[in-house]
């Protein structure tokens, strides 16, 4: 339960950054080089945690969880 609360809190904080895809946000902030790499890494990590929490809420398992999570992360990050 605590993990879900942490994930939801981080998602709310990152919500503005994730309104568009990570790539769109990085482009709008005109990030390049190490700053872009760092931003994309954090954004993808946050997206993975959020998508894992959503899959758990939906009680997905096995191939369904993998498929859902992969599509969710791809949609969120834009890659």
VMD Tcl script that builds the backbone (N, CA, C; Angstrom):
set m [mol new atoms 237]
animate dup $m
set s [atomselect $m all]
$s set {name element resname resid chain x y z} {
  {N N UNK 1 A 0.824 -1.182 0.000}
  {CA C UNK 1 A 0.000 0.000 0.000}
  {C C UNK 1 A 0.875 1.256 0.000}
  {N N UNK 2 A 1.957 1.213 0.776}
  {CA C UNK 2 A 2.850 2.367 0.852}
  {C C UNK 2 A 3.503 2.633 -0.500}
  {N N UNK 3 A 3.875 1.558 -1.205}
  {CA C UNK 3 A 4.491 1.701 -2.518}
  {C C UNK 3 A 3.533 2.369 -3.493}
  {N N UNK 4 A 2.282 1.967 -3.451}
  {CA C UNK 4 A 1.282 2.568 -4.343}
  {C C UNK 4 A 1.120 4.047 -4.032}
  {N N UNK 5 A 1.109 4.394 -2.761}
  {CA C UNK 5 A 0.977 5.800 -2.377}
  {C C UNK 5 A 2.161 6.618 -2.879}
  {N N UNK 6 A 3.359 6.049 -2.778}
  {CA C UNK 6 A 4.557 6.746 -3.253}
  {C C UNK 6 A 4.494 6.929 -4.768}
  {N N UNK 7 A 4.082 5.881 -5.461}
  {CA C UNK 7 A 3.980 5.955 -6.927}
  {C C UNK 7 A 2.949 6.996 -7.331}
  {N N UNK 8 A 1.812 6.987 -6.682}
  {CA C UNK 8 A 0.774 7.966 -7.015}
  {C C UNK 8 A 1.226 9.388 -6.718}
  {N N UNK 9 A 1.934 9.574 -5.622}
  {CA C UNK 9 A 2.440 10.904 -5.291}
  {C C UNK 9 A 3.453 11.369 -6.323}
  {N N UNK 10 A 4.351 10.475 -6.736}
  {CA C UNK 10 A 5.339 10.863 -7.733}
  {C C UNK 10 A 4.675 11.113 -9.076}
  {N N UNK 11 A 3.617 10.376 -9.361}
  {CA C UNK 11 A 2.896 10.601 -10.615}
  {C C UNK 11 A 2.220 11.967 -10.606}
  {N N UNK 12 A 1.658 12.349 -9.470}
  {CA C UNK 12 A 1.024 13.667 -9.372}
  {C C UNK 12 A 2.043 14.783 -9.551}
  {N N UNK 13 A 3.212 14.606 -8.961}
  {CA C UNK 13 A 4.272 15.602 -9.084}
  {C C UNK 13 A 4.750 15.681 -10.529}
  {N N UNK 14 A 4.902 14.518 -11.150}
  {CA C UNK 14 A 5.392 14.478 -12.527}
  {C C UNK 14 A 4.259 14.641 -13.534}
  {N N UNK 15 A 3.045 14.815 -13.066}
  {CA C UNK 15 A 1.888 14.908 -13.950}
  {C C UNK 15 A 2.022 15.989 -15.007}
  {N N UNK 16 A 2.538 17.137 -14.627}
  {CA C UNK 16 A 2.711 18.211 -15.591}
  {C C UNK 16 A 3.734 17.823 -16.655}
  {N N UNK 17 A 4.774 17.152 -16.243}
  {CA C UNK 17 A 5.801 16.725 -17.192}
  {C C UNK 17 A 5.307 15.604 -18.079}
  {N N UNK 18 A 4.345 14.824 -17.606}
  {CA C UNK 18 A 3.864 13.688 -18.368}
  {C C UNK 18 A 2.579 13.997 -19.130}
  {N N UNK 19 A 2.121 15.259 -19.113}
  {CA C UNK 19 A 0.919 15.618 -19.848}
  {C C UNK 19 A 1.104 15.290 -21.323}
  {N N UNK 20 A 2.249 15.609 -21.857}
  {CA C UNK 20 A 2.644 15.180 -23.185}
  {C C UNK 20 A 3.595 14.016 -22.968}
  {N N UNK 21 A 4.120 13.495 -24.046}
  {CA C UNK 21 A 5.104 12.430 -23.874}
  {C C UNK 21 A 6.403 13.031 -23.349}
  {N N UNK 22 A 7.262 12.162 -22.867}
  {CA C UNK 22 A 8.557 12.618 -22.357}
  {C C UNK 22 A 9.344 13.328 -23.457}
  {N N UNK 23 A 9.285 12.779 -24.667}
  {CA C UNK 23 A 10.007 13.397 -25.783}
  {C C UNK 23 A 9.482 14.799 -26.064}
  {N N UNK 24 A 8.150 14.965 -26.044}
  {CA C UNK 24 A 7.572 16.282 -26.295}
  {C C UNK 24 A 7.982 17.279 -25.226}
  {N N UNK 25 A 7.973 16.833 -23.990}
  {CA C UNK 25 A 8.347 17.711 -22.886}
  {C C UNK 25 A 9.814 18.115 -22.974}
  {N N UNK 26 A 10.682 17.154 -23.283}
  {CA C UNK 26 A 12.109 17.458 -23.431}
  {C C UNK 26 A 12.333 18.450 -24.560}
  {N N UNK 27 A 11.598 18.279 -25.650}
  {CA C UNK 27 A 11.730 19.196 -26.780}
  {C C UNK 27 A 11.233 20.593 -26.423}
  {N N UNK 28 A 10.110 20.666 -25.708}
  {CA C UNK 28 A 9.576 21.975 -25.345}
  {C C UNK 28 A 10.480 22.705 -24.355}
  {N N UNK 29 A 11.205 21.932 -23.527}
  {CA C UNK 29 A 12.160 22.537 -22.597}
  {C C UNK 29 A 13.506 22.797 -23.262}
  {N N UNK 30 A 13.638 22.402 -24.515}
  {CA C UNK 30 A 14.862 22.570 -25.301}
  {C C UNK 30 A 16.071 21.947 -24.598}
  {N N UNK 31 A 15.859 20.726 -24.099}
  {CA C UNK 31 A 16.945 20.012 -23.434}
  {C C UNK 31 A 17.837 19.340 -24.464}
  {N N UNK 32 A 19.104 19.243 -24.160}
  {CA C UNK 32 A 20.057 18.576 -25.047}
  {C C UNK 32 A 21.160 17.957 -24.213}
  {N N UNK 33 A 21.824 16.986 -24.785}
  {CA C UNK 33 A 22.981 16.372 -24.143}
  {C C UNK 33 A 22.647 15.665 -22.856}
  {N N UNK 34 A 23.464 15.899 -21.846}
  {CA C UNK 34 A 23.322 15.220 -20.558}
  {C C UNK 34 A 22.005 15.569 -19.870}
  {N N UNK 35 A 21.553 16.809 -20.013}
  {CA C UNK 35 A 20.287 17.214 -19.396}
  {C C UNK 35 A 19.125 16.429 -19.991}
  {N N UNK 36 A 19.146 16.243 -21.305}
  {CA C UNK 36 A 18.086 15.482 -21.967}
  {C C UNK 36 A 18.143 14.006 -21.543}
  {N N UNK 37 A 19.330 13.449 -21.498}
  {CA C UNK 37 A 19.489 12.054 -21.099}
  {C C UNK 37 A 18.978 11.838 -19.681}
  {N N UNK 38 A 19.343 12.723 -18.777}
  {CA C UNK 38 A 18.906 12.628 -17.390}
  {C C UNK 38 A 17.390 12.753 -17.284}
  {N N UNK 39 A 16.824 13.722 -17.992}
  {CA C UNK 39 A 15.375 13.927 -17.966}
  {C C UNK 39 A 14.646 12.700 -18.505}
  {N N UNK 40 A 15.110 12.158 -19.627}
  {CA C UNK 40 A 14.451 11.003 -20.244}
  {C C UNK 40 A 14.544 9.776 -19.338}
  {N N UNK 41 A 15.687 9.586 -18.689}
  {CA C UNK 41 A 15.850 8.453 -17.781}
  {C C UNK 41 A 14.861 8.536 -16.627}
  {N N UNK 42 A 14.754 9.711 -16.018}
  {CA C UNK 42 A 13.825 9.899 -14.904}
  {C C UNK 42 A 12.387 9.768 -15.376}
  {N N UNK 43 A 12.073 10.321 -16.514}
  {CA C UNK 43 A 10.711 10.267 -17.039}
  {C C UNK 43 A 10.310 8.815 -17.327}
  {N N UNK 44 A 11.204 8.044 -17.931}
  {CA C UNK 44 A 10.912 6.640 -18.225}
  {C C UNK 44 A 10.756 5.834 -16.937}
  {N N UNK 45 A 11.570 6.121 -15.937}
  {CA C UNK 45 A 11.478 5.418 -14.657}
  {C C UNK 45 A 10.138 5.724 -13.984}
  {N N UNK 46 A 9.740 6.992 -13.989}
  {CA C UNK 46 A 8.448 7.385 -13.419}
  {C C UNK 46 A 7.289 6.744 -14.181}
  {N N UNK 47 A 7.404 6.690 -15.515}
  {CA C UNK 47 A 6.359 6.084 -16.341}
  {C C UNK 47 A 6.242 4.597 -16.037}
  {N N UNK 48 A 7.372 3.910 -15.888}
  {CA C UNK 48 A 7.365 2.474 -15.586}
  {C C UNK 48 A 6.672 2.215 -14.250}
  {N N UNK 49 A 7.000 3.008 -13.239}
  {CA C UNK 49 A 6.398 2.838 -11.917}
  {C C UNK 49 A 4.895 3.090 -11.974}
  {N N UNK 50 A 4.503 4.133 -12.672}
  {CA C UNK 50 A 3.085 4.455 -12.799}
  {C C UNK 50 A 2.328 3.364 -13.539}
  {N N UNK 51 A 2.891 2.874 -14.617}
  {CA C UNK 51 A 2.236 1.833 -15.409}
  {C C UNK 51 A 2.169 0.517 -14.642}
  {N N UNK 52 A 3.194 0.199 -13.873}
  {CA C UNK 52 A 3.170 -1.001 -13.035}
  {C C UNK 52 A 2.054 -0.898 -11.999}
  {N N UNK 53 A 1.886 0.284 -11.411}
  {CA C UNK 53 A 0.827 0.491 -10.430}
  {C C UNK 53 A -0.549 0.354 -11.073}
  {N N UNK 54 A -0.697 0.897 -12.285}
  {CA C UNK 54 A -1.975 0.770 -12.992}
  {C C UNK 54 A -2.280 -0.691 -13.310}
  {N N UNK 55 A -1.276 -1.452 -13.710}
  {CA C UNK 55 A -1.463 -2.875 -14.001}
  {C C UNK 55 A -1.856 -3.627 -12.734}
  {N N UNK 56 A -1.262 -3.270 -11.613}
  {CA C UNK 56 A -1.608 -3.909 -10.338}
  {C C UNK 56 A -3.042 -3.572 -9.945}
  {N N UNK 57 A -3.432 -2.309 -10.154}
  {CA C UNK 57 A -4.810 -1.905 -9.853}
  {C C UNK 57 A -5.814 -2.683 -10.693}
  {N N UNK 58 A -5.440 -2.987 -11.919}
  {CA C UNK 58 A -6.311 -3.743 -12.825}
  {C C UNK 58 A -6.182 -5.245 -12.615}
  {N N UNK 59 A -5.304 -5.639 -11.698}
  {CA C UNK 59 A -5.061 -7.045 -11.360}
  {C C UNK 59 A -4.645 -7.867 -12.577}
  {N N UNK 60 A -3.764 -7.267 -13.387}
  {CA C UNK 60 A -3.242 -7.961 -14.557}
  {C C UNK 60 A -2.056 -8.817 -14.154}
  {N N UNK 61 A -1.866 -9.918 -14.874}
  {CA C UNK 61 A -0.729 -10.800 -14.599}
  {C C UNK 61 A -0.253 -11.414 -15.899}
  {N N UNK 62 A 0.971 -11.887 -15.887}
  {CA C UNK 62 A 1.528 -12.595 -17.036}
  {C C UNK 62 A 1.626 -11.733 -18.284}
  {N N UNK 63 A 1.214 -12.324 -19.404}
  {CA C UNK 63 A 1.326 -11.659 -20.702}
  {C C UNK 63 A 0.463 -10.395 -20.766}
  {N N UNK 64 A -0.691 -10.411 -20.128}
  {CA C UNK 64 A -1.561 -9.234 -20.137}
  {C C UNK 64 A -0.890 -8.054 -19.441}
  {N N UNK 65 A -0.222 -8.332 -18.313}
  {CA C UNK 65 A 0.483 -7.275 -17.585}
  {C C UNK 65 A 1.649 -6.746 -18.413}
  {N N UNK 66 A 2.405 -7.656 -19.007}
  {CA C UNK 66 A 3.559 -7.259 -19.818}
  {C C UNK 66 A 3.127 -6.396 -20.987}
  {N N UNK 67 A 2.085 -6.824 -21.681}
  {CA C UNK 67 A 1.577 -6.080 -22.840}
  {C C UNK 67 A 1.055 -4.708 -22.431}
  {N N UNK 68 A 0.267 -4.669 -21.368}
  {CA C UNK 68 A -0.290 -3.403 -20.894}
  {C C UNK 68 A 0.816 -2.438 -20.496}
  {N N UNK 69 A 1.768 -2.937 -19.710}
  {CA C UNK 69 A 2.854 -2.090 -19.220}
  {C C UNK 69 A 3.708 -1.563 -20.362}
  {N N UNK 70 A 4.021 -2.427 -21.313}
  {CA C UNK 70 A 4.839 -2.003 -22.454}
  {C C UNK 70 A 4.144 -0.898 -23.255}
  {N N UNK 71 A 2.848 -1.065 -23.532}
  {CA C UNK 71 A 2.113 -0.042 -24.287}
  {C C UNK 71 A 1.984 1.245 -23.481}
  {N N UNK 72 A 1.713 1.117 -22.194}
  {CA C UNK 72 A 1.573 2.269 -21.331}
  {C C UNK 72 A 2.859 3.100 -21.284}
  {N N UNK 73 A 3.982 2.435 -21.094}
  {CA C UNK 73 A 5.279 3.134 -21.032}
  {C C UNK 73 A 5.594 3.783 -22.376}
  {N N UNK 74 A 5.337 3.062 -23.472}
  {CA C UNK 74 A 5.591 3.615 -24.802}
  {C C UNK 74 A 4.743 4.848 -25.048}
  {N N UNK 75 A 3.468 4.799 -24.697}
  {CA C UNK 75 A 2.577 5.941 -24.887}
  {C C UNK 75 A 3.009 7.137 -24.029}
  {N N UNK 76 A 3.427 6.862 -22.818}
  {CA C UNK 76 A 3.810 7.925 -21.902}
  {C C UNK 76 A 5.136 8.578 -22.288}
  {N N UNK 77 A 6.087 7.756 -22.699}
  {CA C UNK 77 A 7.412 8.308 -23.001}
  {C C UNK 77 A 7.536 8.811 -24.435}
  {N N UNK 78 A 6.701 8.319 -25.312}
  {CA C UNK 78 A 6.775 8.739 -26.706}
  {C C UNK 78 A 7.876 8.047 -27.466}
  {N N UNK 79 A 8.354 6.922 -26.947}
  {CA C UNK 79 A 9.408 6.201 -27.652}
  {C C UNK 79 A 9.046 4.757 -27.847}
}
mol reanalyze $m
mol bondsrecalc $m
mol representation Tube
mol addrep $m
